[in-house]
Amino acid sequence: MLRQDSIPALLLAAISAVTLASVYASQYIGGLQPCELCLYQRWPWWTALALCVIALPTVLSSNFRALLVGLAGASVLVGAGIAIFHVGVEQHWWPGLASCSAAGETPASFEQLQRMMTQPTASCDQPAWSLFGISMAGYNAMLSIVVGVWAVVTAGATLLGKGGRRSG
């Protein structure tokens, strides 16, 4: 049976899973090659998903569950920062990472060639897809801000408002 205080964890886990499924579908079904920053933006969602799954067992206290949801929200907000940085790179407001260039150097050895083949080939400053002038990084930034703030505020309200009562 689902406890009332499990709903934020379940909701954030679902949002994280749908977000990750969307980006993997765009890559493996839609054929969009991710860049280095695109790959970095996935990690906060994976972290949030893992923390929320850990928060679901009914034996946990409301405070511990809220703490995990708050940490998951903070992780999503870190992802928002990465996404905002990526949007800035796409808009040429600032330079990207050195590893973000699709125009790489000529490999000097077989080992370097192997390393280059396992790294993303898409350039971080060229959006692979956009809708209404907003790239996937832009949509991720907006979603991450809304979801991250919601999770942190929800967790904070639980921690401050309930005082850690355990229902059960």
C-alpha positions as CSV (number, residue, x, y, z in Angstrom):
1,M,0.0,0.0,0.0
2,L,1.3,3.5,-0.9
3,R,1.7,6.0,1.9
4,Q,0.8,9.6,1.3
5,D,4.3,10.8,1.9
6,S,5.6,8.5,-0.9
7,I,3.8,10.3,-3.6
8,P,6.5,13.0,-4.3
9,A,9.2,10.2,-4.5
10,L,6.9,8.2,-6.9
11,L,6.1,11.3,-9.0
12,L,9.7,12.4,-9.3
13,A,10.8,8.8,-10.1
14,A,8.2,8.7,-12.9
15,I,9.2,12.1,-14.3
16,S,12.9,11.0,-14.2
17,A,12.1,7.8,-16.0
18,V,10.0,9.4,-18.7
19,T,12.7,12.1,-19.2
20,L,15.4,9.5,-19.6
21,A,13.2,7.3,-21.8
22,S,12.7,10.3,-24.0
23,V,16.3,11.2,-24.5
24,Y,17.3,7.5,-25.1
25,A,14.4,7.2,-27.6
26,S,15.6,10.4,-29.4
27,Q,19.1,8.8,-29.6
28,Y,18.3,5.2,-30.5
29,I,15.0,5.6,-32.3
30,G,15.3,9.1,-33.6
31,G,18.9,8.9,-34.5
32,L,20.0,12.1,-32.7
33,Q,23.7,11.8,-31.7
34,P,24.3,13.3,-28.2
35,C,27.2,15.6,-27.5
36,E,29.3,15.5,-24.4
37,L,27.1,18.0,-22.5
38,C,24.0,16.0,-23.6
39,L,25.4,13.0,-21.9
40,Y,26.3,14.9,-18.8
41,Q,22.7,16.1,-18.5
42,R,21.5,12.5,-18.1
43,W,23.4,11.9,-14.9
44,P,21.3,14.1,-12.6
45,W,18.1,12.4,-13.8
46,W,19.6,9.0,-13.1
47,T,20.7,10.2,-9.7
48,A,17.2,11.5,-9.0
49,L,15.6,8.3,-10.1
50,A,17.9,6.2,-7.9
51,L,17.3,8.4,-4.8
52,C,13.5,8.3,-5.4
53,V,13.5,4.5,-5.8
54,I,15.4,4.3,-2.5
55,A,12.8,6.6,-0.9
56,L,9.8,4.3,-1.8
57,P,9.9,1.6,0.9
58,T,7.2,2.1,3.5
59,V,9.5,1.4,6.4
60,L,11.3,4.7,5.9
61,S,10.4,7.7,8.1
62,S,8.7,10.7,6.5
63,N,11.8,12.8,7.2
64,F,14.2,10.4,5.6
65,R,12.0,10.0,2.6
66,A,11.7,13.8,2.3
67,L,15.4,14.2,2.6
68,L,15.9,11.8,-0.3
69,V,13.4,13.6,-2.4
70,G,15.1,16.9,-1.5
71,L,18.5,15.5,-2.6
72,A,16.9,14.2,-5.8
73,G,15.5,17.7,-6.5
74,A,18.9,19.2,-5.8
75,S,20.4,16.7,-8.3
76,V,17.8,17.8,-10.9
77,L,18.8,21.5,-10.2
78,V,22.4,20.6,-10.9
79,G,21.2,19.2,-14.2
80,A,19.4,22.5,-14.8
81,G,22.8,24.2,-14.4
82,I,24.4,21.9,-16.9
83,A,21.5,22.4,-19.3
84,I,21.8,26.2,-19.0
85,F,25.5,26.0,-19.6
86,H,24.8,23.9,-22.7
87,V,22.2,26.4,-24.0
88,G,24.9,29.1,-23.6
89,V,27.3,27.1,-25.6
90,E,24.6,26.5,-28.3
91,Q,23.9,30.2,-28.4
92,H,27.7,31.0,-28.5
93,W,27.4,33.1,-25.4
94,W,30.5,31.3,-24.0
95,P,32.8,28.5,-25.2
96,G,32.1,24.9,-24.5
97,L,34.3,22.2,-23.1
98,A,37.4,21.2,-25.0
99,S,35.9,17.8,-25.5
100,C,32.7,19.3,-27.0
101,S,34.0,19.8,-30.5
102,A,33.0,17.6,-33.3
103,A,36.1,18.7,-35.3
104,G,38.7,16.6,-33.5
105,E,42.3,16.2,-34.1
106,T,43.9,13.5,-36.2
107,P,44.7,10.5,-34.0
108,A,48.4,10.0,-33.4
109,S,48.0,6.3,-32.3
110,F,45.6,3.4,-32.4
111,E,44.8,3.9,-28.8
112,Q,43.9,7.5,-29.4
113,L,41.7,6.5,-32.3
114,Q,39.9,4.0,-30.1
115,R,39.3,6.7,-27.5
116,M,38.0,9.0,-30.1
117,M,35.6,6.3,-31.4
118,T,34.0,5.8,-28.0
119,Q,33.5,9.6,-27.4
120,P,30.4,11.4,-28.8
121,T,31.0,13.0,-32.2
122,A,28.2,15.6,-32.0
123,S,29.3,19.2,-31.4
124,C,27.9,20.9,-28.3
125,D,27.4,24.2,-30.0
126,Q,25.1,22.9,-32.7
127,P,21.7,21.7,-31.5
128,A,20.7,18.4,-33.0
129,W,17.0,19.2,-32.6
130,S,14.8,22.2,-31.7
131,L,11.2,23.1,-31.5
132,F,10.0,26.7,-31.6
133,G,13.7,27.8,-31.5
134,I,14.3,25.9,-28.2
135,S,16.8,23.0,-28.2
136,M,16.5,19.9,-26.2
137,A,19.0,21.4,-23.7
138,G,16.6,24.4,-23.4
139,Y,13.6,22.2,-22.7
140,N,15.7,20.2,-20.2
141,A,16.7,23.4,-18.4
142,M,13.1,24.5,-18.1
143,L,11.9,21.0,-17.0
144,S,14.8,20.6,-14.6
145,I,14.2,24.0,-12.9
146,V,10.4,23.4,-12.5
147,V,10.8,19.8,-11.2
148,G,13.9,20.5,-9.1
149,V,12.4,23.5,-7.3
150,W,9.1,21.6,-6.8
151,A,11.0,18.6,-5.3
152,V,13.1,20.8,-3.0
153,V,10.1,22.9,-1.8
154,T,8.0,19.8,-1.3
155,A,10.8,18.1,0.7
156,G,11.4,21.3,2.7
157,A,7.7,21.7,3.5
158,T,7.6,18.1,4.7
159,L,10.7,18.4,6.9
160,L,9.7,21.8,8.4
161,G,5.9,21.3,8.5
162,K,5.5,17.8,9.9
163,G,8.5,17.8,12.2
164,G,9.3,14.2,11.3
165,R,6.1,12.5,12.5
166,R,6.0,8.9,11.3
167,S,2.7,7.7,10.0
168,G,2.2,4.2,9.4
